[in-house]
Amino acid sequence: MAVTINTLRERKNNGETFSVLTAYDATFAQVVSEAGVDVILIGDSLGMVLQGHDSTLPVTVDDMCYHTRAVARGNRGALIMADLPFLSYGTIPQALDNAAALMRAGAHMVKLEGTDWMADTIHALSERGIPVCAHLGLTPQFVNKLGGYKVQGRDERQAELMIEHAGMLEKAGADIILLECVPNQLAARITQAAKAPVIGIGAGRDTDGQVLVLHDMLGVTPGRRPKFVKDFLTEGGSIEGAIKAYVSAVRERRFPAEEHMFKA
């Protein structure tokens, strides 16, 4: 059975978790989906892990469409989510055109980074049949504005604002909320308040789903490993085994563990 938005909503309502993992080509899409991953994210993280850039900013819509088409060919039933890259949704017409391109390439949902200013755009996309994931917290496309890759929502004012924004974007039509690098207590509050499924990366174990970058969880990303990452290749013994170990750890809420979480 193919995974749909309704599948994820049912998981949340039943108190069950789901797994999300990036993939950027047909081969890994097949391996990831056959290993039981529920959602494949074609992330603009490809700019760093595939293209060698130091941020996600150089990634284009054409890049995203190319990799989305490849993933769609290899996918075996996972829901496909694709990022709208940097400055590809600055206006509603621009967002509609670029989201439509990703959907035609094979995505089932698009992901946008931002806060309350995205409400009108999300409403326009949702109204026209394009499912949306709203990405809050550490938003890599805003790395220069944020002053680096830093945990967000640690002070009470920031936390309350993030809770407010999550509610606004869900009301505007967001089908999923993704929280990156936020304290686990804050992620738990947002998850409890939201009717939409909430995915976390560096956001504790109380979210409805977990996402990692494939290269990170296989331990092959150059440089320092982020706090929220676990190398599952060591545990799984093979690429397929690592992905299955990740799926199992998420399902059983063994990942993330305390050492992968951020405190307020």
C-alpha positions as CSV (number, residue, x, y, z in Angstrom):
1,M,0.0,0.0,0.0
2,A,1.3,3.4,-0.9
3,V,1.9,5.9,1.9
4,T,-0.3,9.0,1.7
5,I,-1.0,12.0,3.9
6,N,-3.9,10.1,5.3
7,T,-1.5,7.3,6.3
8,L,0.6,9.8,8.3
9,R,-2.5,11.4,9.9
10,E,-3.7,7.9,11.0
11,R,-0.2,7.2,12.5
12,K,-0.4,10.4,14.5
13,N,-3.9,9.7,15.7
14,N,-2.9,6.2,16.7
15,G,0.2,7.4,18.5
16,E,2.5,5.6,16.0
17,T,5.6,7.2,14.6
18,F,6.8,7.2,11.0
19,S,10.2,7.5,9.3
20,V,11.5,10.0,6.8
21,L,14.8,9.8,4.9
22,T,16.4,11.7,2.1
23,A,17.1,10.1,-1.3
24,Y,18.2,11.8,-4.5
25,D,18.3,9.1,-7.1
26,A,16.4,6.0,-8.4
27,T,18.6,3.4,-6.8
28,F,18.5,4.8,-3.3
29,A,14.8,5.6,-3.6
30,Q,14.1,1.9,-4.3
31,V,16.4,0.7,-1.4
32,V,14.9,3.3,1.0
33,S,11.3,2.6,0.2
34,E,11.7,-1.2,0.2
35,A,13.4,-1.0,3.6
36,G,10.2,0.5,5.0
37,V,10.8,4.2,5.1
38,D,7.4,6.0,4.9
39,V,8.5,9.3,3.4
40,I,11.3,10.1,1.0
41,L,12.5,13.7,1.1
42,I,14.3,15.1,-1.9
43,G,16.0,17.8,0.1
44,D,17.9,20.8,-1.1
45,S,20.5,19.2,1.2
46,L,21.7,17.7,-2.1
47,G,23.5,21.0,-2.7
48,M,25.9,20.0,0.2
49,V,26.0,16.2,0.1
50,L,25.9,15.8,-3.7
51,Q,27.1,19.0,-5.3
52,G,29.7,20.0,-2.7
53,H,28.5,23.4,-1.8
54,D,28.8,24.8,1.7
55,S,25.0,25.6,2.0
56,T,21.8,24.7,0.2
57,L,21.5,28.2,-1.4
58,P,22.9,27.3,-4.9
59,V,20.3,24.6,-5.5
60,T,17.9,25.5,-8.3
61,V,14.4,24.3,-9.2
62,D,15.8,22.5,-12.2
63,D,18.1,20.6,-9.9
64,M,15.2,19.6,-7.7
65,C,13.0,18.5,-10.6
66,Y,15.9,16.4,-12.0
67,H,16.4,14.5,-8.7
68,T,12.6,14.3,-8.1
69,R,12.1,12.5,-11.4
70,A,14.9,10.1,-10.6
71,V,13.5,9.3,-7.1
72,A,10.0,8.9,-8.5
73,R,11.3,6.2,-10.9
74,G,12.8,4.2,-8.1
75,N,10.2,4.7,-5.4
76,R,8.2,1.7,-4.3
77,G,5.3,3.2,-2.3
78,A,6.8,5.9,-0.1
79,L,5.3,9.4,0.0
80,I,7.6,11.7,-1.9
81,M,8.3,15.2,-0.5
82,A,10.4,17.7,-2.4
83,D,12.0,21.0,-1.3
84,L,11.2,24.3,-3.0
85,P,14.8,25.7,-3.0
86,F,16.1,29.1,-2.0
87,L,14.0,32.1,-3.4
88,S,11.8,29.8,-5.5
89,Y,8.6,30.8,-3.6
90,G,9.1,34.5,-2.9
91,T,5.8,35.4,-4.5
92,I,2.6,33.3,-4.8
93,P,2.7,33.0,-8.6
94,Q,6.4,31.9,-8.4
95,A,5.5,29.4,-5.7
96,L,2.6,28.0,-7.7
97,D,4.7,27.6,-10.9
98,N,7.7,26.0,-9.1
99,A,5.5,23.7,-6.9
100,A,3.6,22.6,-10.0
101,A,7.0,21.7,-11.7
102,L,8.0,19.5,-8.7
103,M,4.6,17.8,-8.6
104,R,4.8,17.1,-12.3
105,A,8.2,15.6,-11.7
106,G,6.7,13.1,-9.3
107,A,6.5,14.8,-5.9
108,H,3.4,14.2,-3.7
109,M,4.1,17.2,-1.5
110,V,6.4,20.3,-1.4
111,K,8.3,21.7,1.6
112,L,8.8,25.4,2.3
113,E,11.0,27.1,4.9
114,G,9.8,30.1,6.8
115,T,7.4,31.5,9.4
116,D,4.1,33.4,9.4
117,W,4.9,35.2,6.1
118,M,4.3,31.9,4.3
119,A,0.6,31.6,5.4
120,D,-0.8,33.2,2.2
121,T,1.5,31.1,0.0
122,I,0.6,27.9,1.8
123,H,-3.1,28.7,1.5
124,A,-2.7,29.3,-2.2
125,L,-0.9,26.1,-2.8
126,S,-3.3,24.0,-0.6
127,E,-6.3,25.5,-2.3
128,R,-5.0,24.4,-5.6
129,G,-4.3,20.8,-4.6
130,I,-0.7,20.9,-3.7
131,P,0.1,19.4,-0.3
132,V,2.5,21.4,1.8
133,C,5.1,20.7,4.6
134,A,6.0,23.9,6.6
135,H,9.6,23.8,7.8
136,L,10.2,25.8,11.1
137,G,13.1,26.2,13.5
138,L,16.5,26.0,12.0
139,T,15.8,26.8,8.3
140,P,19.0,26.3,6.3
141,Q,17.9,28.6,3.5
142,F,18.1,31.4,6.1
143,V,21.5,30.5,7.3
144,N,23.0,33.9,6.6
145,K,20.1,35.7,8.4
146,L,20.3,33.3,11.4
147,G,24.1,33.8,11.6
148,G,24.9,30.1,11.2
149,Y,23.4,26.7,12.0
150,K,22.1,27.3,15.5
151,V,19.4,25.7,17.7
152,Q,16.2,27.8,17.5
153,G,13.5,28.4,20.2
154,R,15.6,28.2,23.3
155,D,14.3,31.3,24.9
156,E,10.6,31.6,25.9
157,R,9.8,34.4,23.5
158,Q,11.2,32.5,20.5
159,A,9.4,29.3,21.7
160,E,6.0,31.0,22.0
161,L,6.5,32.6,18.6
162,M,7.3,29.2,17.0
163,I,4.2,27.7,18.6
164,E,2.1,30.6,17.2
165,H,3.6,30.3,13.7
166,A,3.0,26.5,13.6
167,G,-0.6,27.1,14.4
168,M,-1.0,29.8,11.8
169,L,0.6,27.7,9.1
170,E,-1.5,24.7,9.9
171,K,-4.6,26.8,9.8
172,A,-3.4,28.2,6.4
173,G,-3.4,24.6,5.0
174,A,0.0,23.0,6.0
175,D,-0.5,19.3,6.0
176,I,2.8,18.5,7.8
177,I,5.1,20.6,10.1
178,L,8.8,19.9,10.2
179,L,10.9,21.1,13.1
180,E,14.6,21.3,12.8
181,C,17.1,21.8,15.7
182,V,14.6,22.9,18.4
183,P,14.6,21.9,22.1
184,N,12.7,18.6,22.6
185,Q,10.3,20.3,25.1
186,L,9.2,22.8,22.5
187,A,8.9,20.2,19.8
188,A,6.7,18.2,22.2
189,R,4.4,21.2,22.8
190,I,4.0,21.9,19.1
191,T,3.3,18.2,18.3
192,Q,0.7,18.0,21.0
193,A,-1.0,21.2,19.9
194,A,-1.0,20.4,16.1
195,K,-3.5,18.2,14.4
196,A,-1.1,17.8,11.5
197,P,1.7,15.3,11.8
198,V,5.0,16.8,13.0
199,I,8.4,15.6,11.8
200,G,11.5,16.3,13.8
201,I,15.2,16.5,13.0
202,G,17.2,17.4,16.1
203,A,13.8,18.0,17.8
204,G,13.6,15.1,20.3
205,R,11.7,11.9,20.3
206,D,8.1,13.2,20.9
207,T,7.4,14.3,17.4
208,D,5.2,12.1,15.1
209,G,8.0,11.3,12.7
210,Q,11.8,11.6,12.4
211,V,13.9,12.6,9.4
212,L,17.6,12.3,8.7
213,V,19.8,12.9,5.7
214,L,20.8,9.6,4.1
215,H,24.5,10.4,4.0
216,D,24.5,11.4,7.7
217,M,22.8,8.2,8.9
218,L,25.3,6.2,6.8
219,G,28.2,8.1,8.4
220,V,29.7,9.3,5.1
221,T,29.1,13.0,5.5
222,P,32.4,14.9,5.5
223,G,33.2,17.1,8.5
224,R,31.8,17.1,12.0
225,R,28.8,15.0,12.6
226,P,25.8,17.0,13.9
227,K,24.6,16.2,17.5
228,F,21.3,14.9,16.3
229,V,22.8,12.3,13.9
230,K,23.4,8.6,14.5
231,D,25.6,6.4,12.3
232,F,23.2,3.5,11.6
233,L,25.7,1.8,9.2
234,T,27.7,0.5,12.2
235,E,24.5,-1.0,13.7
236,G,23.0,-2.3,10.5
237,G,26.2,-3.8,8.9
238,S,25.1,-2.8,5.3
239,I,23.2,0.0,3.6
240,E,20.0,-1.9,3.6
241,G,20.5,-3.0,7.2
242,A,21.3,0.5,8.3
243,I,18.1,1.8,6.8
244,K,16.0,-1.0,8.4
245,A,17.7,-0.3,11.7
246,Y,16.8,3.4,11.4
247,V,13.2,2.6,10.6
248,S,13.0,0.2,13.5
249,A,14.6,2.6,16.0
250,V,12.2,5.4,14.9
251,R,9.2,3.1,15.2
252,E,10.2,2.0,18.7
253,R,11.1,5.5,19.8
254,R,14.7,4.4,20.5
255,F,15.9,7.2,18.2
256,P,16.6,9.9,18.9
257,A,18.2,9.1,22.3
258,E,19.1,11.7,24.9
259,E,22.5,12.4,23.4
260,H,20.8,13.5,20.1
261,M,18.5,16.0,21.7
262,F,18.7,19.7,22.5
263,K,17.6,21.2,25.8
264,A,16.0,24.7,26.2
